[in-house]
Amino acid sequence: MRIGIDAMGGDNAPKATVLGALAAKKELPSDVQIVLIGHKQRIEEELILAGASLDSFEIVHAEDTITMSEHPTKAIAQKPNSSVFVGYKLLASKSIDVLCGAGNTGAMLVGAMFTVKAIQGVIRPGIAGFIPKLSGQYGILFDVGANAECKPDVLAQFAEMGSIYHEHLFGNPNPTVGIMSLGEEEEKGTLVTQATFQLIKINPKINFIGNIEGRDVFNNKADVIICDGYMGNVILKMAESLYPILKERNFVDPFIELFNWQNVGGSPILGVNENVIIGHGSSTDYAIKNMLILAKQHVDSEVTRKIKEAYKS
């Protein structure tokens, strides 16, 4: 397996990327290769500072970097030699099995749509976030930012793709799926969520439990929570804010540790033809390490192939 990572993406790159890759290399099987994509000289300088061999990783040189503030579509078009776009070319040619990046999220999304493209039959790909559950495991919150507004048919597809992902990543053969709404009753919610309810409830592939409310985000009622990217991103960022607050107040508990987003390290784009993991812009080396480990688990789950199979005509 070959895991590619944009070494220049993120607030702390390339130092955090190099240190995270070195840490991940110690934990991943020997047959997993990490490919660092970015400015070769800067990457090698970080390897030297870390006391590591320049032969620790394969390095694919990319002259340019897309910054966090650049417009995604313009940057992808105007910087064909950026680490993001070079990474996607490697992914499209199957030179790597998965691409990771903690840089400009919009550029990662646009790059995916321009190169590996959406799976045939998928209306809109989305980003699947991980949300802590009282069971001690993670649930899937889908979408968490790729699509600020969604039509009912898109949300219904998120329900199916999120269910497939939870099943194959966590080994849960029948995950429960709920729609985030402002009431449990079928007639509650917006016109969009009401229409989504009708589409999901007739899909025999989904273990649909109906609407859930905000108080159900962290309990075990729904393994997969469906919402548009606007609401999903608000919920995810709110959950991320809890960990530093509780740690500062000396709350120590295994459940609280699940709120540390760096323990997971990233979120997959589901609905594209290849494997892509997006990391937080402020990722540390610890988060990068865990993103690379998640990347291996994601490839092993074969979820991209499973989603393709689900949408074969």
TORLO-15991 format. One record per residue (C-alpha): residue number from 1; residue in three letters; x, y, z. Coordinates in Angstrom, 1 decimal. Each point is the difference from the previous one (the first is absolute). Layout:
# TORLO-15991
NUM	ALA	X	Y	Z
...
//
This chain:
# TORLO-15991
1	MET	0.0	0.0	0.0
2	ARG	1.2	3.5	-0.9
3	ILE	-1.3	3.0	2.0
4	GLY	0.6	3.4	-1.5
5	ILE	-0.1	3.1	2.0
6	ASP	0.2	3.7	-0.9
7	ALA	3.1	0.9	2.1
8	MET	-0.6	3.7	-0.5
9	GLY	-3.6	0.2	1.1
10	GLY	-1.0	1.4	3.4
11	ASP	1.0	2.8	2.4
12	ASN	2.9	-2.0	1.3
13	ALA	1.3	-1.6	-3.2
14	PRO	2.4	-1.3	-1.0
15	LYS	1.5	-0.6	3.5
16	ALA	-3.2	-1.6	1.4
17	THR	-0.5	-2.1	-3.1
18	VAL	3.6	-1.4	0.1
19	LEU	-0.1	-0.7	3.7
20	GLY	-3.5	-1.5	-0.2
21	ALA	1.1	-2.2	-2.9
22	LEU	3.1	-1.2	2.0
23	ALA	-2.3	-0.9	2.9
24	ALA	-2.5	-1.8	-2.2
25	LYS	2.8	-2.0	-1.7
26	LYS	0.8	-1.5	3.4
27	GLU	-3.6	-1.2	0.5
28	LEU	-1.0	-1.0	-3.5
29	PRO	0.9	-3.4	-1.5
30	SER	3.3	-0.1	-1.9
31	ASP	-1.8	-0.6	-3.3
32	VAL	-1.7	3.4	0.3
33	GLN	2.0	2.8	-1.8
34	ILE	-0.6	3.6	0.7
35	VAL	0.6	2.4	-2.9
36	LEU	0.7	3.6	0.9
37	ILE	-1.2	2.5	-2.7
38	GLY	1.4	3.5	0.1
39	HIS	3.1	2.1	-0.3
40	LYS	2.9	-2.5	0.2
41	GLN	2.6	2.3	1.5
42	ARG	-2.3	1.1	2.8
43	ILE	-1.1	-3.5	0.8
44	GLU	3.6	-1.2	0.1
45	GLU	1.0	2.9	2.3
46	GLU	-2.7	-1.2	2.4
47	LEU	1.2	-3.6	-0.2
48	ILE	3.5	1.2	0.9
49	LEU	-1.2	2.1	2.9
50	ALA	-1.9	-3.1	1.3
51	GLY	3.1	-2.1	-0.2
52	ALA	-1.5	-2.3	-2.6
53	SER	1.4	-1.4	-3.2
54	LEU	-0.7	1.7	-3.3
55	ASP	-1.0	-3.5	-1.2
56	SER	-2.8	-0.3	2.6
57	PHE	-2.7	0.8	-2.5
58	GLU	-0.5	0.3	-3.7
59	ILE	-0.3	3.7	-0.8
60	VAL	-1.8	1.2	-3.1
61	HIS	1.0	3.6	-0.7
62	ALA	-2.7	2.7	-0.4
63	GLU	1.2	3.5	-0.6
64	ASP	-3.1	1.9	1.2
65	THR	-2.3	0.1	3.0
66	ILE	-3.6	0.9	0.3
67	THR	-0.4	2.2	3.1
68	MET	-3.0	-0.2	2.4
69	SER	-1.3	3.4	-1.2
70	GLU	0.1	-0.6	-3.8
71	HIS	-3.2	-0.5	-2.0
72	PRO	-0.2	-3.8	-0.6
73	THR	-1.2	-0.1	-3.6
74	LYS	2.4	2.7	-1.1
75	ALA	2.9	-1.5	1.9
76	ILE	-0.5	-3.5	-1.5
77	ALA	-0.2	1.5	-3.5
78	GLN	2.9	2.4	0.3
79	LYS	2.4	-2.2	2.0
80	PRO	0.3	-3.3	-1.9
81	ASN	3.3	-0.7	1.8
82	SER	-1.5	0.5	3.5
83	SER	0.5	-2.8	2.5
84	VAL	-3.8	-0.5	0.1
85	PHE	-0.4	-0.4	-3.8
86	VAL	3.2	-2.1	-0.3
87	GLY	-1.5	-2.3	2.7
88	TYR	-3.2	-0.4	-1.9
89	LYS	1.8	-0.8	-3.2
90	LEU	1.8	-2.8	1.9
91	LEU	-3.3	-1.2	1.4
92	ALA	-1.7	0.1	-3.4
93	SER	2.8	-2.0	-1.5
94	LYS	-0.2	-2.5	2.9
95	SER	3.6	0.7	1.0
96	ILE	-1.4	0.4	3.5
97	ASP	-3.0	-1.7	1.6
98	VAL	-1.2	3.0	2.1
99	LEU	0.8	3.7	0.2
100	CYS	0.1	1.9	3.3
101	GLY	0.2	3.7	0.5
102	ALA	-0.4	2.5	2.8
103	GLY	0.1	3.1	-2.2
104	ASN	-2.7	2.0	-1.8
105	THR	-3.2	-2.2	0.4
106	GLY	-1.6	1.7	-3.0
107	ALA	3.0	-0.8	-2.2
108	MET	-0.1	-3.6	1.2
109	LEU	-3.7	-0.2	-1.0
110	VAL	0.4	1.8	-3.3
111	GLY	3.1	-2.1	-0.8
112	ALA	-2.0	-3.2	0.6
113	MET	-2.8	1.1	-2.4
114	PHE	2.4	1.1	-2.7
115	THR	2.2	-3.1	0.0
116	VAL	-1.5	-3.2	1.6
117	LYS	-3.5	1.3	-0.4
118	ALA	-3.3	-1.1	1.7
119	ILE	-1.1	-3.6	-0.1
120	GLN	-2.5	-0.5	-2.8
121	GLY	-3.5	0.3	1.5
122	VAL	1.2	2.1	3.0
123	ILE	-1.6	3.5	-0.2
124	ARG	2.4	1.8	2.4
125	PRO	2.9	-1.4	1.9
126	GLY	0.2	1.0	3.7
127	ILE	2.4	0.0	3.0
128	ALA	-0.7	-2.5	2.7
129	GLY	0.9	1.2	3.5
130	PHE	0.5	-2.1	3.1
131	ILE	-2.1	0.7	3.0
132	PRO	0.5	-1.4	3.5
133	LYS	-2.6	-2.4	1.4
134	LEU	-0.8	-1.1	3.5
135	SER	0.7	-3.6	-1.1
136	GLY	3.7	1.0	0.0
137	GLN	0.1	-0.2	-3.8
138	TYR	-0.5	2.5	-2.8
139	GLY	-3.0	0.8	-2.0
140	ILE	0.0	1.5	-3.5
141	LEU	-1.3	3.6	-0.6
142	PHE	-0.6	0.6	-3.7
143	ASP	0.4	2.6	-1.5
144	VAL	2.3	2.2	2.0
145	GLY	0.9	2.8	-2.4
146	ALA	0.2	-1.0	-3.7
147	ASN	-3.6	1.0	-0.8
148	ALA	-1.5	2.9	2.0
149	GLU	-3.4	-0.6	-1.4
150	CYS	-1.4	-3.3	-1.2
151	LYS	-3.0	-1.3	-1.8
152	PRO	-1.9	-3.0	1.3
153	ASP	1.4	-2.4	-2.6
154	VAL	3.5	1.0	1.0
155	LEU	-0.7	-0.5	3.7
156	ALA	-1.6	-3.4	-0.8
157	GLN	3.2	-1.0	-1.7
158	PHE	2.0	1.2	3.0
159	ALA	-2.0	-2.4	2.1
160	GLU	0.9	-3.0	-2.2
161	MET	3.7	1.0	-0.4
162	GLY	0.3	0.7	3.8
163	SER	-1.6	-3.3	0.8
164	ILE	2.4	-1.9	-2.3
165	TYR	3.0	1.9	1.5
166	HIS	-1.0	-0.8	3.6
167	GLU	-0.6	-3.6	-0.8
168	HIS	3.3	-0.6	-1.7
169	LEU	2.3	2.2	2.1
170	PHE	-1.4	-1.1	3.4
171	GLY	-1.2	-3.5	-0.9
172	ASN	-3.6	1.0	0.9
173	PRO	-2.3	-2.0	-2.3
174	ASN	-3.2	2.0	0.6
175	PRO	0.8	3.5	1.1
176	THR	-2.9	2.2	1.0
177	VAL	-0.6	3.2	-2.0
178	GLY	-1.8	3.1	1.1
179	ILE	-0.8	3.5	-1.5
180	MET	1.1	3.0	2.1
181	SER	-3.2	2.0	0.5
182	LEU	-1.9	2.1	2.5
183	GLY	-2.4	-2.7	1.1
184	GLU	-0.3	-3.8	-0.1
185	GLU	-3.4	0.0	-1.7
186	GLU	-0.1	-0.8	-3.7
187	GLU	-1.7	3.3	-0.9
188	LYS	2.6	2.1	1.9
189	GLY	2.9	1.9	-1.5
190	THR	0.5	2.0	-3.2
191	LEU	-1.6	-0.8	-3.3
192	VAL	3.4	-1.5	-1.0
193	THR	0.3	-2.3	3.0
194	GLN	-3.7	-1.1	-0.3
195	ALA	0.5	-1.0	-3.6
196	THR	3.3	-1.7	0.9
197	PHE	-1.9	-2.0	2.6
198	GLN	-2.3	-1.4	-2.6
199	LEU	2.9	-1.0	-2.3
200	ILE	2.0	-1.7	2.7
201	LYS	-2.8	-1.9	1.6
202	ILE	-0.8	-1.9	-3.2
203	ASN	3.7	-1.1	-0.5
204	PRO	0.4	-3.6	1.2
205	LYS	3.7	0.4	0.1
206	ILE	-0.1	2.5	2.9
207	ASN	-0.8	-0.8	3.6
208	PHE	-2.0	3.2	0.4
209	ILE	-1.2	1.1	3.4
210	GLY	-1.5	3.3	-1.0
211	ASN	0.8	3.5	1.2
212	ILE	2.3	0.7	2.9
213	GLU	0.5	3.2	2.0
214	GLY	3.1	1.9	1.2
215	ARG	-0.1	-1.9	3.3
216	ASP	0.6	-3.2	-1.9
217	VAL	3.3	1.0	-1.6
218	PHE	2.2	-1.8	2.5
219	ASN	-2.3	-2.8	1.3
220	ASN	-0.3	-3.4	-1.8
221	LYS	-3.3	0.6	-1.7
222	ALA	1.4	0.5	-3.5
223	ASP	3.4	-1.3	-1.3
224	VAL	-0.3	2.2	-3.0
225	ILE	-1.4	3.5	0.1
226	ILE	-1.1	1.7	-3.2
227	CYS	0.0	3.8	-0.5
228	ASP	1.1	2.7	-2.4
229	GLY	3.6	1.2	0.2
230	TYR	-1.0	3.2	1.7
231	MET	-1.6	-1.7	2.9
232	GLY	2.6	-2.8	0.1
233	ASN	2.9	2.4	0.1
234	VAL	-1.6	2.0	2.9
235	ILE	-0.6	-3.2	2.0
236	LEU	3.5	-1.4	-0.7
237	LYS	1.8	3.3	0.9
238	MET	-2.1	0.2	3.2
239	ALA	1.0	-3.5	0.9
240	GLU	3.7	0.8	-0.6
241	SER	-0.3	3.0	2.3
242	LEU	-1.0	-2.1	3.0
243	TYR	3.3	-1.9	0.3
244	PRO	2.3	3.0	0.9
245	ILE	-2.6	1.5	2.3
246	LEU	-0.5	-3.3	1.9
247	LYS	3.7	-0.7	0.2
248	GLU	0.6	3.5	1.4
249	ARG	-2.6	-0.8	2.7
250	ASN	1.7	-3.3	0.8
251	PHE	-2.7	-2.3	-1.3
252	VAL	1.7	-3.3	-0.7
253	ASP	-2.1	-2.8	-1.5
254	PRO	0.4	-2.4	-3.0
255	PHE	-3.2	1.5	-1.5
256	ILE	1.5	3.5	0.2
257	GLU	3.1	-1.2	-1.8
258	LEU	-2.1	-0.9	-3.0
259	PHE	-0.6	3.8	-0.5
260	ASN	3.7	0.5	-0.8
261	TRP	-0.3	0.2	-3.8
262	GLN	3.7	-0.6	-0.3
263	ASN	-0.6	-3.6	1.1
264	VAL	-1.7	-0.7	-3.3
265	GLY	2.0	2.5	-2.1
266	GLY	-2.2	0.4	-3.1
267	SER	-3.3	-0.6	-1.8
268	PRO	-0.6	-1.8	-3.3
269	ILE	-1.6	1.5	-3.1
270	LEU	-2.7	-2.6	-0.9
271	GLY	-1.4	-0.3	-3.4
272	VAL	3.1	0.5	-2.1
273	ASN	1.7	-2.8	-2.0
274	GLU	3.2	-0.2	2.1
275	ASN	0.9	0.2	3.7
276	VAL	0.5	3.5	1.4
277	ILE	0.4	1.1	3.6
278	ILE	-0.1	3.7	1.1
279	GLY	1.7	1.2	3.2
280	HIS	-0.5	3.0	2.2
281	GLY	1.9	3.1	-1.1
282	SER	1.6	0.3	3.4
283	SER	1.1	-3.6	0.1
284	THR	3.0	-0.8	2.2
285	ASP	2.4	-2.9	-0.7
286	TYR	-2.2	-2.1	2.3
287	ALA	-3.0	0.7	-2.1
288	ILE	1.9	-0.7	-3.2
289	LYS	1.1	-3.3	1.3
290	ASN	-3.5	-1.0	0.8
291	MET	-1.3	1.2	-3.4
292	LEU	2.5	-2.3	-1.7
293	ILE	-1.1	-2.9	2.2
294	LEU	-3.6	0.8	-0.8
295	ALA	1.0	0.0	-3.7
296	LYS	1.1	-3.6	0.2
297	GLN	-3.2	-1.0	1.8
298	HIS	-2.0	1.8	-2.6
299	VAL	1.8	-1.8	-2.9
300	ASP	-0.3	-3.4	1.9
301	SER	-3.8	0.6	0.4
302	GLU	-0.4	0.1	-3.8
303	VAL	-2.8	2.5	0.6
304	THR	0.6	1.8	-3.4
305	ARG	-0.5	-3.3	-1.8
306	LYS	-3.1	-0.8	2.1
307	ILE	-1.6	3.4	-0.8
308	LYS	0.8	-0.5	-3.7
309	GLU	-1.8	-3.4	0.2
310	ALA	-3.0	1.6	1.7
311	TYR	-0.4	2.4	-2.9
312	LYS	0.5	-2.3	-3.0
313	SER	-2.9	0.3	-2.3
//
